[in-house]
């Protein structure tokens, strides 16, 4: 369905390098200080995002730990019963079958908790790392893993990953941070309205770029505010809900990857954010 709302784009920008001809050499310290300020801002906003997720992630990790503990107690009891002379062969066979099921569920629980912890750990990695090939499908999976506990029971979260994984050159943790910011913004938006609450995230390869798109069915963004959402500390959320740093940090991360971000919205019809990052082999 065509959208006729206002669209705001940020320009592509190559990674910051040494001053080019015409730069004021005396600005070196100022440039360094600005980069250090931006780095600290990204780290502070990341801590904010992680703090918000901590409770739900802890719950998601605790749930498998609880049934793993229950299964282990059962397995200990079952081992004792198998060694009992009064246990018949038929009872022993049924007990072994239950033990195998319990072991399978323990393994699934460990995998679930490990997936959550690894996604959180990757988000926590610092920015000062070597760039390399990054699969945007994998980045999206890990971001969704972290935000799913927030969305559970509140909105539908659908994921559509491109058949051809978009491989870009970048830092997986930083890109995951950017996608997570878009998802949490969408989550906040859909809670502001009744009726259908949906968040859709998609990836695709659109040569020469890899694309990640997050769309929501929230109330949308008024035209007069759409141009301000990338301003640091600007927020339409209630006090205590957000610092106004999510989108500015997301844009900074994307631009550091020589990419661009575009935001499209119609008041009353939700919003759509699209990240484009150059493909590694483009």
N, C-alpha and C positions, 0 to 999 in steps of 0.2 A: 504494500500500500504506500503510495507516495507520501512524503512528509514535507510540509511546507514551512516548518519552523526555522528560526534563525540558527545558523551553523557557525561555530567558532573554531578556527583551526590555528594551531601553532606551527611556525615554520620549522622545516628541517634545519638541524644544526650539526655540523661535524663535531667530533670530540674537541674540547678545548685544547689548543696546542700552544706553542710559543708565540709571542707577539708577531704579527705580520707587519710588512712594510707600511709605514704610516702610523703605527701605534706609538704612543708616547712611552718611551723607555722608562720614564719616571713612574709609570703606573704599575710597575711590576709588583710592588708590595701591595698595592690596592687590589690587584687581580688575585694575588695569593690569599689575601685576607678574605676576599669575597668567596673564593673557592672553599676555604676552610669554614666559613660561615654556612655555606650551602651544605657542606658535608655534615656539619653538626646538626643542621636543621633536618636533614634526611634521617639521621640516626635518632633524633628526638621523636620525629613522627613515627618511625618504625617502632620505638618503644611504646608509644601511645597505642599503636595498632596491636602490638603483642599483648599489652596489658588488657585491652578490651577482649581479646580472644582467650586470655588465660583461663578464665573460669569455665567457659564452654569446652575448651580443649581438655582441661583437667577432668571434667565430667566424662568426656568421651574416652579418655584413657582409663579412668577409674572403673567404668562399666565392664570392660573385658577383664580387668584385674579381679573384680568381684566374682565373676562366674569361673574364672580360672582357679581362684582360691577354693570355691565350692567344689569344682571338679577334682581338684587335688585331694581334698578331704575324702571325697567319694572313692577315689582310686586307692587311697591308703586303706580305707575300710574294705574295699573289694579284694585287695591283695591278702588281707588277713582272712577273709572268708574263703578265698580259694585254697588257702593252706589249711583250712579246717577239715577234719576227717568226716564231718557230718554233711558236708556239701556234696550233693549228687553231681554226676557228670552232666545232667541236663541243666541243673542250676548253674554249674560252672561255665557251661557254654553260653548261656544267656548273660551271665555276668561279664564274661570276656567281650561279648558284643557291645554291651553298654560301656565298658571301659574304652573300647576303640572309638566309640562315638565321642566320649568325653575327651579323649586325647586329640581328636580332630578339632573339636570346638576350642580346646586350649590353644592349639596351633593357630586357628583363625583369630582368636583373641589377641595373641602375641603379634600377629601380622598387622591387625587393625591398630593396635597401640603404637607399633613401630612406625607405621605409615604416618600417623599423626605427629609423632615426635620428630621424625626426619623432616617433615614439611616445616615444622616450627623451627628446627635447627637451621634449615637452609635459609629461612626468612631472617634469622638472627645473624647470618654471616655479614661481615663488614663489606664495604664497597670497594676497598683498595685491594682488588684481586685482578689477576690476569683475565682478560676477555677470552672467550673461546666459543665453540659451537654450542648453541642452546636450542633445544626442541621446545617450541612454544606450546605444543600439546602437553608436554610434561609439566611445564611451568603452570599451565592452566589447571591440570589435575591437582597439583599440590596446593594451589591457592583455593580451589574448590574444597579440598579436604579440610582446610582450616575453617572455612566459612560455613560449611554444612551444618555444624552444630548450632550456629546462630539461626539459620533459616528453618531448622526442623520445627514443624508444627505451626510456623508463621507464614511461610510463603513457599511456592514451588520453585525449585532451582533446576533448570534444565541445561544440559551441557551437550554441545554439538562440536565434535573435533573433526578437523579436516582429514580426509583420507590420505592426503599427502602432507605429512608433518612439516610445518614451516620451521626450517632450521636457520637461525640467525646468529650473528656474532655478537656476543654480549656476556652478561653476568646473570646467571639463572636466579640467584637470590634477589638481585635488584629488580629484575623483571617480575618476579613473583610478588614482590612488595607493591609494585605498581598495579598489578592485576587485583591484588587483595584490596587495595584502596578503592578501586572501582566497584568491587563486589560489596564492600561494606557500605559505600555510599548508596548503592542500589538497594541494599537491605534496609537502610534507614528510610529511603524514599518510599518504598512500598508499604511501610508501616504507617505512613501518613494518610493512607486512604483505605476506605472499606471496599468490599467487592474483591475482584480478582487481584491476587498478589502474585506476580511472577517475575523471576529474574532469568534471563537467557544469556548464556555466554557461548560464543562461537569462535572457532579459529579457522583460518584458511590460508592458502598460499595464493597470493595475488601478485605475480611477478611484476616488479622486482622486490616486492615486500612480503613479509609475513604479517598477518593481521589477527588481532584479538579484538572482539567486539562484545561489549556488555550492554544489555538493554533491560529496562525495567518498566513496570506498569504503574509507577508512582504518579504523583500529581504533576510531574514535569517542572520545568524551570521557567519563571516569567522572563519574557524577552528582555526587560530592562535589567535583569540580574545575570543573564547568561554571559554577558561580556565581563563580569566581575568574578566568576567562580574560580578563576585561576590566580586571583590576587592572594598573596599570603595573608593569612589571618581573617579572610572574609568567609563568613559562613551564614547560612540561613537556618542552621539548627539551633535548638534551645541551648541555653547556657549549660555547660557540663556534658553536652552530647558530642561535641567535636571542637577542634582547635582551629579549623579553617586551613589546615596544612596538607590535607590529603591530596587534593588535586594539584596544588603547586608542586608538591614533591613528586607526584606522578609525572607531571610534565617534565620536571628536571631530569628524572630517570630516563624517560623516553628520549629526550633530546640528547642525553649523554650517549645514547645508542644510535645517534644520527637519525632518529625517527621523528614521528609527528603524532599528535593526538587531536582528534576532532570530536566535538560535542554537539549533538543535535537534539533539540527538544521542542515539544509543543505543549503548552500549558494544558493540563488535564489528560494528556496522552502519553505520559512517561518521557524517558530520556534514553539516549543511546550514545555511548562513548566508544570510539574506535581508535585503537592504537595500531600504527604501522611502523614496522622496523625493517630495514633492508635485509634481504636474505644473504646468508653467508657466501653463497656462490654466485650472487647476482653481479 
